[in-house]
């Protein structure tokens, strides 16, 4: 129990029982079944901290979402395959 607690606290309580089991083996050389590590952690009341999911909410920076208008509505080309244009606008309709 002391090995599990020390390993858990060494990594600031970030990792769950699977990672604690691996770090026990890497750091201390003590192989223990992951179910046993889980049982001991539950008995001692040790729970890992769930990390926040990273969400990209950069709505203030429009440059990442829209590309500069290089053509300026001049679609005429002197030869084929010089200018390629497409529209990739997406609209959400309903729940789909």
ChimeraX commands (.cxc) that place a marker at each C-alpha (Angstrom):
marker #1 position 0.00,0.00,0.00 radius 0.5
marker #1 position 2.86,2.34,0.80 radius 0.5
marker #1 position 4.47,1.79,-2.63 radius 0.5
marker #1 position 1.19,2.61,-4.37 radius 0.5
marker #1 position 0.68,5.74,-2.25 radius 0.5
marker #1 position 4.25,6.95,-2.81 radius 0.5
marker #1 position 4.02,6.42,-6.56 radius 0.5
marker #1 position 0.63,8.13,-6.70 radius 0.5
marker #1 position 1.88,11.14,-4.74 radius 0.5
marker #1 position 5.15,11.33,-6.69 radius 0.5
marker #1 position 3.19,12.16,-9.82 radius 0.5
marker #1 position 0.91,14.62,-7.98 radius 0.5
marker #1 position -2.18,12.43,-8.17 radius 0.5
marker #1 position -2.56,12.94,-11.89 radius 0.5
marker #1 position -2.50,9.31,-12.99 radius 0.5
marker #1 position -5.00,6.51,-12.49 radius 0.5
marker #1 position -4.43,2.92,-11.56 radius 0.5
marker #1 position -3.12,1.81,-14.96 radius 0.5
marker #1 position -0.38,4.42,-15.09 radius 0.5
marker #1 position 0.42,3.94,-11.40 radius 0.5
marker #1 position 0.91,0.25,-12.12 radius 0.5
marker #1 position 3.35,1.04,-14.94 radius 0.5
marker #1 position 5.25,3.61,-12.89 radius 0.5
marker #1 position 5.50,1.14,-9.99 radius 0.5
marker #1 position 7.28,-1.24,-12.34 radius 0.5
marker #1 position 9.45,1.44,-13.97 radius 0.5
marker #1 position 10.47,3.27,-10.81 radius 0.5
marker #1 position 10.51,0.58,-8.13 radius 0.5
marker #1 position 10.72,-2.62,-10.17 radius 0.5
marker #1 position 7.63,-3.92,-8.36 radius 0.5
marker #1 position 5.22,-5.72,-10.69 radius 0.5
marker #1 position 1.64,-5.68,-9.48 radius 0.5
marker #1 position -1.58,-6.58,-11.26 radius 0.5
marker #1 position -3.60,-3.52,-12.31 radius 0.5
marker #1 position -6.66,-4.90,-10.51 radius 0.5
marker #1 position -4.71,-5.05,-7.28 radius 0.5
marker #1 position -3.49,-1.48,-7.77 radius 0.5
marker #1 position -7.09,-0.40,-8.40 radius 0.5
marker #1 position -8.29,-2.20,-5.29 radius 0.5
marker #1 position -5.58,-0.66,-3.12 radius 0.5
marker #1 position -6.19,2.83,-4.49 radius 0.5
marker #1 position -9.92,2.49,-3.83 radius 0.5
marker #1 position -9.21,1.26,-0.31 radius 0.5
marker #1 position -6.99,4.28,0.39 radius 0.5
marker #1 position -9.39,6.69,-1.32 radius 0.5
marker #1 position -6.90,7.74,-4.01 radius 0.5
marker #1 position -8.49,9.04,-7.20 radius 0.5
marker #1 position -6.80,10.59,-10.19 radius 0.5
marker #1 position -7.67,14.10,-11.28 radius 0.5
marker #1 position -9.56,14.19,-14.55 radius 0.5
marker #1 position -7.88,16.64,-16.89 radius 0.5
marker #1 position -9.84,19.24,-18.77 radius 0.5
marker #1 position -10.40,18.64,-22.42 radius 0.5
marker #1 position -8.70,21.20,-24.62 radius 0.5
marker #1 position -11.20,23.14,-26.65 radius 0.5
marker #1 position -10.15,25.60,-29.28 radius 0.5
marker #1 position -12.31,28.68,-28.70 radius 0.5
marker #1 position -10.43,31.32,-30.62 radius 0.5
marker #1 position -13.38,33.15,-32.08 radius 0.5
marker #1 position -11.63,36.49,-31.69 radius 0.5
marker #1 position -9.05,35.57,-34.33 radius 0.5
marker #1 position -10.82,35.43,-37.67 radius 0.5
marker #1 position -7.59,34.74,-39.58 radius 0.5
marker #1 position -7.58,31.09,-38.57 radius 0.5
marker #1 position -11.09,30.48,-39.85 radius 0.5
marker #1 position -11.13,32.42,-43.12 radius 0.5
marker #1 position -8.55,32.60,-45.86 radius 0.5
marker #1 position -7.57,35.89,-47.44 radius 0.5
marker #1 position -9.43,36.80,-50.62 radius 0.5
marker #1 position -6.58,36.63,-53.13 radius 0.5
marker #1 position -8.72,36.64,-56.30 radius 0.5
marker #1 position -10.89,39.66,-55.36 radius 0.5
marker #1 position -13.63,38.22,-57.58 radius 0.5
marker #1 position -11.40,38.20,-60.67 radius 0.5
marker #1 position -12.25,34.69,-61.83 radius 0.5
marker #1 position -11.08,35.05,-65.44 radius 0.5
marker #1 position -7.86,33.15,-66.18 radius 0.5
marker #1 position -5.66,33.46,-69.26 radius 0.5
marker #1 position -5.14,29.69,-69.53 radius 0.5
marker #1 position -6.62,26.54,-67.98 radius 0.5
marker #1 position -5.60,25.38,-64.47 radius 0.5
marker #1 position -4.36,28.77,-63.28 radius 0.5
marker #1 position -7.16,29.60,-60.84 radius 0.5
marker #1 position -9.09,27.07,-58.83 radius 0.5
marker #1 position -12.03,28.14,-56.67 radius 0.5
marker #1 position -14.36,26.24,-54.38 radius 0.5
marker #1 position -16.86,27.01,-51.65 radius 0.5
marker #1 position -16.61,24.95,-48.48 radius 0.5
marker #1 position -19.17,26.82,-46.40 radius 0.5
marker #1 position -21.06,24.55,-44.02 radius 0.5
marker #1 position -24.48,25.25,-42.60 radius 0.5
marker #1 position -25.94,23.47,-39.61 radius 0.5
marker #1 position -29.52,22.47,-40.16 radius 0.5
marker #1 position -31.48,21.03,-37.29 radius 0.5
marker #1 position -29.78,18.47,-35.07 radius 0.5
marker #1 position -27.62,16.89,-37.76 radius 0.5
marker link #1:1,2 radius 0.2
marker link #1:2,3 radius 0.2
marker link #1:3,4 radius 0.2
marker link #1:4,5 radius 0.2
marker link #1:5,6 radius 0.2
marker link #1:6,7 radius 0.2
marker link #1:7,8 radius 0.2
marker link #1:8,9 radius 0.2
marker link #1:9,10 radius 0.2
marker link #1:10,11 radius 0.2
marker link #1:11,12 radius 0.2
marker link #1:12,13 radius 0.2
marker link #1:13,14 radius 0.2
marker link #1:14,15 radius 0.2
marker link #1:15,16 radius 0.2
marker link #1:16,17 radius 0.2
marker link #1:17,18 radius 0.2
marker link #1:18,19 radius 0.2
marker link #1:19,20 radius 0.2
marker link #1:20,21 radius 0.2
marker link #1:21,22 radius 0.2
marker link #1:22,23 radius 0.2
marker link #1:23,24 radius 0.2
marker link #1:24,25 radius 0.2
marker link #1:25,26 radius 0.2
marker link #1:26,27 radius 0.2
marker link #1:27,28 radius 0.2
marker link #1:28,29 radius 0.2
marker link #1:29,30 radius 0.2
marker link #1:30,31 radius 0.2
marker link #1:31,32 radius 0.2
marker link #1:32,33 radius 0.2
marker link #1:33,34 radius 0.2
marker link #1:34,35 radius 0.2
marker link #1:35,36 radius 0.2
marker link #1:36,37 radius 0.2
marker link #1:37,38 radius 0.2
marker link #1:38,39 radius 0.2
marker link #1:39,40 radius 0.2
marker link #1:40,41 radius 0.2
marker link #1:41,42 radius 0.2
marker link #1:42,43 radius 0.2
marker link #1:43,44 radius 0.2
marker link #1:44,45 radius 0.2
marker link #1:45,46 radius 0.2
marker link #1:46,47 radius 0.2
marker link #1:47,48 radius 0.2
marker link #1:48,49 radius 0.2
marker link #1:49,50 radius 0.2
marker link #1:50,51 radius 0.2
marker link #1:51,52 radius 0.2
marker link #1:52,53 radius 0.2
marker link #1:53,54 radius 0.2
marker link #1:54,55 radius 0.2
marker link #1:55,56 radius 0.2
marker link #1:56,57 radius 0.2
marker link #1:57,58 radius 0.2
marker link #1:58,59 radius 0.2
marker link #1:59,60 radius 0.2
marker link #1:60,61 radius 0.2
marker link #1:61,62 radius 0.2
marker link #1:62,63 radius 0.2
marker link #1:63,64 radius 0.2
marker link #1:64,65 radius 0.2
marker link #1:65,66 radius 0.2
marker link #1:66,67 radius 0.2
marker link #1:67,68 radius 0.2
marker link #1:68,69 radius 0.2
marker link #1:69,70 radius 0.2
marker link #1:70,71 radius 0.2
marker link #1:71,72 radius 0.2
marker link #1:72,73 radius 0.2
marker link #1:73,74 radius 0.2
marker link #1:74,75 radius 0.2
marker link #1:75,76 radius 0.2
marker link #1:76,77 radius 0.2
marker link #1:77,78 radius 0.2
marker link #1:78,79 radius 0.2
marker link #1:79,80 radius 0.2
marker link #1:80,81 radius 0.2
marker link #1:81,82 radius 0.2
marker link #1:82,83 radius 0.2
marker link #1:83,84 radius 0.2
marker link #1:84,85 radius 0.2
marker link #1:85,86 radius 0.2
marker link #1:86,87 radius 0.2
marker link #1:87,88 radius 0.2
marker link #1:88,89 radius 0.2
marker link #1:89,90 radius 0.2
marker link #1:90,91 radius 0.2
marker link #1:91,92 radius 0.2
marker link #1:92,93 radius 0.2
marker link #1:93,94 radius 0.2
marker link #1:94,95 radius 0.2
marker link #1:95,96 radius 0.2
view
